[in-house]
Amino acid sequence: MEEVNTGELNDVRQSHSNMAKPDWDEIWALLLEAKLLVSTTVKEKLLDADQPIQLVRSLIAEFAPGYLDLEKAEKYLSQKPKPSKENFGRVIAPIGESEIKNLAYRNNLPDWRTEDFPLHAIDCDLDFQVHYDITGNSTTEGKMGDIAQAFNDRLNQIRKLIIANSKLPRRPMDIERLIVEKSRFQGRDNLAVAIGLVNNPRHTKNGHLMFEIEDGSGEMSCLLMDRHANDMSIQNKQVVEAGLMPDDVIGVSGTFSQTGDIFYVDDLHFPMENQHQKTHANQGVSVAFLSDIHVGSKTFLMGQWLKMVDWFSKDPR
């Protein structure tokens, strides 16, 4: 009978156990596919488990996509893994999985240097104030009236910027009043000014720019002619070539045609930002702003979200 070395047998068993036990990459792939993000303590528990794959499948079957901490998962981690539930449902309108692209970090590129950010975020004191919280205070219902109110508010805000920061030749008037008094604003010396939203911008066969402009009172047709370079500003020349975007808020100054149906634009007036002195923090820091994450939505980009969380955890800056 052949003699067996017990120590060698244990080494073989241990080696076989290590080979059979999956690594974190395999576990992470299953969690990522199920859109389930786990805490560090849960990760350690899974790596220490005898059958982590079955345990992960059990967690996937029990919990909806989202974040899973030890408090929620502890009773399941201490039990034997349950077989995953079969899904007998039929997908009628599938939503494609969001693609994760491995983008290279910008570290040490000409516009980003590590030495410019010597501090970690945890090294900086928190000093911020929430001036207004919209949570529970939103009254919009997504109806047509809400959309119209948003456009009117945008028009009024940008109108104030144009009046404050643009060199208007005259005080702007409501379009309705301009149309009623259009005979006053005929001829080169009788300028009129209006501010409103651009509608239906288009080019004529001669290369001129035609568009309508409207405010809350009315609408009028405008024509910005493609004159010779010496007869018009470079800005207006560029606008004639590139055109305007629908719903742009601009100011126009000019005169009406003899028939009063066309407003000849002599100059355009765009909103300019207010000049203000910037304030700087005592320490140079980088800030990441997140908006409209929509956690729980059917179109929530779980893959990109998990990758971002992983990047926050691994990159100290």
URKA-V305841 format. One record per residue. N is the residue number from 1. RES is the residue in three letters. PHI is phi in degrees with one decimal (* if undefined). OMEGA is omega in whole degrees, 0 to 359 (* if undefined). D_FIRST is the distance of its C-alpha to the first C-alpha in Angstrom with 1 decimal. Layout:
N	RES	PHI	OMEGA	D_FIRST
N	RES	PHI	OMEGA	D_FIRST
//
This chain:
1	MET	*	185	0.0
2	GLU	-76.2	181	3.8
3	GLU	-82.4	182	6.4
4	VAL	-108.0	177	9.3
5	ASN	-79.7	184	12.9
6	THR	-63.3	180	14.9
7	GLY	-62.8	179	18.2
8	GLU	-65.0	180	17.4
9	LEU	-63.9	178	16.4
10	ASN	-65.5	178	19.8
11	ASP	-63.2	179	21.6
12	VAL	-64.9	180	20.5
13	ARG	-63.3	180	21.6
14	GLN	-64.2	179	24.8
15	SER	-64.8	179	25.5
16	HIS	-64.9	179	25.1
17	SER	-65.3	180	27.4
18	ASN	-67.4	180	29.9
19	MET	-69.8	184	30.0
20	ALA	-78.2	184	30.5
21	LYS	-76.5	183	33.2
22	PRO	-71.4	177	36.6
23	ASP	-90.8	185	39.0
24	TRP	-67.2	180	42.6
25	ASP	-60.9	179	44.1
26	GLU	-68.8	178	42.4
27	ILE	-66.0	181	43.5
28	TRP	-62.3	179	47.0
29	ALA	-62.4	178	47.4
30	LEU	-66.4	179	46.9
31	LEU	-64.4	180	49.3
32	LEU	-65.2	179	51.8
33	GLU	-64.7	179	51.8
34	ALA	-86.6	180	52.5
35	LYS	58.5	182	55.2
36	LEU	-119.8	180	53.6
37	LEU	-103.6	184	54.0
38	VAL	-113.8	179	51.9
39	SER	-77.2	180	52.5
40	THR	-63.4	180	50.4
41	THR	-66.2	177	49.0
42	VAL	-65.4	177	47.9
43	LYS	-59.0	180	46.3
44	GLU	-63.8	178	44.3
45	LYS	-62.4	180	43.2
46	LEU	-66.7	180	42.1
47	LEU	-67.7	179	40.1
48	ASP	-84.9	183	38.3
49	ALA	-71.5	179	37.5
50	ASP	-71.6	181	34.1
51	GLN	-127.3	186	35.7
52	PRO	-64.9	182	38.9
53	ILE	-64.3	178	39.7
54	GLN	-64.1	179	39.9
55	LEU	-66.3	178	41.8
56	VAL	-63.6	179	44.2
57	ARG	-64.2	177	44.8
58	SER	-67.2	178	45.5
59	LEU	-65.0	179	48.1
60	ILE	-63.0	180	49.7
61	ALA	-71.8	185	50.1
62	GLU	-91.4	188	51.6
63	PHE	-116.4	176	54.0
64	ALA	-77.6	178	56.8
65	PRO	-55.3	181	57.0
66	GLY	148.0	183	58.2
67	TYR	-99.6	183	57.1
68	LEU	-125.9	178	54.3
69	ASP	-104.6	185	54.0
70	LEU	-66.5	182	51.6
71	GLU	-61.1	180	54.1
72	LYS	-78.6	189	54.0
73	ALA	-95.0	189	50.3
74	GLU	-60.7	183	48.8
75	LYS	-67.5	178	48.4
76	TYR	-81.2	179	46.7
77	LEU	-70.5	180	44.4
78	SER	-85.0	179	43.2
79	GLN	-97.5	176	42.5
80	LYS	-71.9	181	39.9
81	PRO	-61.3	176	41.0
82	LYS	-96.1	177	43.1
83	PRO	-64.6	181	42.9
84	SER	-67.5	181	45.9
85	LYS	-76.7	177	48.9
86	GLU	-79.2	179	49.9
87	ASN	-99.3	182	53.3
88	PHE	-92.7	181	55.2
89	GLY	-72.8	180	58.5
90	ARG	-118.3	180	60.2
91	VAL	-81.5	182	61.5
92	ILE	-91.8	181	65.1
93	ALA	-126.6	184	66.3
94	PRO	-68.1	175	63.3
95	ILE	-105.8	183	63.9
96	GLY	-61.3	178	62.3
97	GLU	-67.3	179	59.8
98	SER	-70.4	183	61.4
99	GLU	-82.2	178	60.2
100	ILE	-100.2	179	58.9
101	LYS	-106.3	179	60.0
102	ASN	-83.8	180	58.5
103	LEU	-88.5	181	61.7
104	ALA	-69.8	176	61.6
105	TYR	-67.1	183	62.8
106	ARG	-90.6	183	66.2
107	ASN	-57.7	173	65.1
108	ASN	65.1	170	66.9
109	LEU	-83.8	184	69.1
110	PRO	-56.0	182	72.7
111	ASP	-99.6	180	73.8
112	TRP	-151.9	180	70.9
113	ARG	-126.1	182	69.8
114	THR	-62.4	183	67.3
115	GLU	-69.3	176	69.6
116	ASP	-75.0	182	72.3
117	PHE	-128.0	185	70.2
118	PRO	-72.5	185	69.1
119	LEU	-99.9	169	68.7
120	HIS	-83.9	180	66.1
121	ALA	-59.5	182	67.5
122	ILE	-69.8	181	66.3
123	ASP	-81.3	183	68.4
124	CYS	-99.5	178	71.7
125	ASP	-71.8	178	73.6
126	LEU	-82.0	178	74.2
127	ASP	-145.2	179	77.8
128	PHE	-141.9	183	78.7
129	GLN	-138.0	176	80.9
130	VAL	-86.2	183	80.7
131	HIS	-80.6	182	84.3
132	TYR	-156.1	179	83.9
133	ASP	-116.3	183	81.1
134	ILE	-80.9	184	81.6
135	THR	-56.7	179	79.0
136	GLY	76.9	183	80.7
137	ASN	-110.0	180	84.1
138	SER	-76.0	182	84.0
139	THR	-113.5	181	86.6
140	THR	-76.1	181	86.3
141	GLU	-120.1	179	85.3
142	GLY	75.5	180	84.9
143	LYS	-89.7	183	88.2
144	MET	-59.9	178	90.8
145	GLY	-62.6	178	92.9
146	ASP	-66.7	179	90.1
147	ILE	-65.6	178	89.7
148	ALA	-62.2	179	93.5
149	GLN	-64.0	179	93.6
150	ALA	-64.1	180	90.8
151	PHE	-67.5	179	92.8
152	ASN	-66.0	178	96.1
153	ASP	-65.5	178	94.5
154	ARG	-61.8	179	93.1
155	LEU	-60.9	182	96.5
156	ASN	-66.0	181	98.3
157	GLN	-67.0	181	95.9
158	ILE	-71.8	176	96.0
159	ARG	-58.2	179	99.8
160	LYS	-63.0	179	100.2
161	LEU	-64.5	181	98.2
162	ILE	-64.0	180	100.4
163	ILE	-65.3	185	103.6
164	ALA	-77.2	192	102.5
165	ASN	-116.9	178	101.0
166	SER	-104.7	181	102.7
167	LYS	-87.4	180	106.2
168	LEU	-75.7	180	107.8
169	PRO	-71.1	179	111.4
170	ARG	-143.6	176	112.5
171	ARG	-72.0	181	111.2
172	PRO	-67.3	180	109.0
173	MET	-122.3	174	110.4
174	ASP	-64.7	182	108.9
175	ILE	-63.0	179	108.7
176	GLU	-58.4	180	110.7
177	ARG	-69.0	178	113.6
178	LEU	-60.0	181	113.4
179	ILE	-65.8	179	113.8
180	VAL	-64.4	184	116.7
181	GLU	-105.2	186	118.4
182	LYS	-61.7	179	117.3
183	SER	-65.2	178	120.9
184	ARG	-72.3	189	120.9
185	PHE	-116.5	175	118.0
186	GLN	-118.9	186	119.3
187	GLY	105.1	189	120.1
188	ARG	-63.5	185	118.4
189	ASP	-90.3	183	119.8
190	ASN	-110.9	185	118.9
191	LEU	-72.8	172	115.2
192	ALA	-127.3	181	113.0
193	VAL	-129.9	177	109.5
194	ALA	-138.8	178	106.9
195	ILE	-129.2	181	103.2
196	GLY	-170.9	181	100.8
197	LEU	-93.1	180	97.7
198	VAL	-80.0	175	97.5
199	ASN	-126.9	171	97.4
200	ASN	48.3	176	97.0
201	PRO	-70.9	182	97.2
202	ARG	-158.6	179	98.0
203	HIS	-104.3	176	99.7
204	THR	-81.7	181	102.9
205	LYS	-66.1	178	103.6
206	ASN	-92.8	177	105.4
207	GLY	90.1	177	102.5
208	HIS	-79.0	180	103.9
209	LEU	-102.8	180	101.6
210	MET	-112.7	178	102.6
211	PHE	-162.4	173	101.2
212	GLU	-105.0	176	102.1
213	ILE	-129.8	184	102.0
214	GLU	-136.9	170	102.1
215	ASP	-127.1	183	102.3
216	GLY	-70.1	185	102.7
217	SER	-101.7	183	106.4
218	GLY	179.5	184	106.3
219	GLU	-142.5	176	105.3
220	MET	-142.3	180	107.1
221	SER	-87.9	182	106.4
222	CYS	-121.5	179	106.1
223	LEU	-134.1	174	106.4
224	LEU	-106.4	189	105.2
225	MET	-83.9	179	106.8
226	ASP	-88.7	180	105.3
227	ARG	-87.1	176	108.2
228	HIS	-66.2	186	108.3
229	ALA	-56.3	182	106.3
230	ASN	-73.8	185	109.4
231	ASP	-99.4	180	110.4
232	MET	-148.4	182	107.3
233	SER	-70.5	179	104.7
234	ILE	-62.4	180	101.4
235	GLN	-61.9	179	99.6
236	ASN	-65.3	177	101.6
237	LYS	-61.7	179	101.0
238	GLN	-66.1	179	97.3
239	VAL	-66.7	178	97.5
240	VAL	-60.7	181	99.5
241	GLU	-72.7	185	96.9
242	ALA	-87.4	183	93.8
243	GLY	86.4	178	95.2
244	LEU	-116.9	177	94.6
245	MET	-95.0	174	91.9
246	PRO	-56.4	180	92.7
247	ASP	74.6	168	93.1
248	ASP	-61.8	175	93.8
249	VAL	-102.6	182	96.2
250	ILE	-137.6	171	99.0
251	GLY	-109.3	178	102.6
252	VAL	-128.3	174	105.2
253	SER	-127.8	183	108.8
254	GLY	171.1	183	111.4
255	THR	-137.5	178	114.2
256	PHE	-86.7	174	114.8
257	SER	-70.5	181	116.1
258	GLN	-62.6	178	119.7
259	THR	-82.6	177	118.5
260	GLY	83.1	182	116.2
261	ASP	-94.1	180	113.1
262	ILE	-126.5	175	111.2
263	PHE	-103.9	180	110.5
264	TYR	-79.1	184	110.5
265	VAL	-87.0	174	108.0
266	ASP	-89.0	182	109.2
267	ASP	-152.2	176	106.3
268	LEU	-108.0	181	102.9
269	HIS	-131.1	183	101.8
270	PHE	-104.0	179	98.1
271	PRO	-68.9	177	96.6
272	MET	-112.4	181	96.0
273	GLU	-68.3	176	93.7
274	ASN	-63.7	176	95.3
275	GLN	-82.1	179	95.4
276	HIS	-144.9	180	93.6
277	GLN	-85.1	180	92.3
278	LYS	-75.0	174	88.5
279	THR	-103.5	184	86.9
280	HIS	-119.7	177	83.9
281	ALA	-74.6	179	81.1
282	ASN	-68.8	180	80.7
283	GLN	-122.8	178	77.2
284	GLY	-79.5	181	76.1
285	VAL	-133.5	173	73.4
286	SER	-104.8	182	72.1
287	VAL	-126.8	175	72.4
288	ALA	-110.3	180	70.7
289	PHE	-107.6	178	72.7
290	LEU	-114.2	181	71.1
291	SER	-149.9	175	73.2
292	ASP	53.5	182	72.9
293	ILE	-72.8	177	69.1
294	HIS	59.6	176	69.3
295	VAL	-63.7	181	66.0
296	GLY	96.6	179	65.2
297	SER	-73.0	178	67.2
298	LYS	-66.2	180	65.8
299	THR	-101.0	179	66.7
300	PHE	-62.6	182	65.1
301	LEU	-84.7	184	63.3
302	MET	-62.3	181	60.1
303	GLY	-59.4	179	58.3
304	GLN	-65.5	179	61.0
305	TRP	-63.7	181	61.2
306	LEU	-64.6	179	57.5
307	LYS	-65.6	178	57.7
308	MET	-65.0	178	60.8
309	VAL	-61.9	178	59.1
310	ASP	-63.8	179	56.1
311	TRP	-67.2	177	58.6
312	PHE	-60.5	183	60.5
313	SER	-75.4	187	57.3
314	LYS	-96.5	183	56.1
315	ASP	-93.7	185	59.4
316	PRO	-68.1	182	61.2
317	ARG	-116.7	*	64.5
//
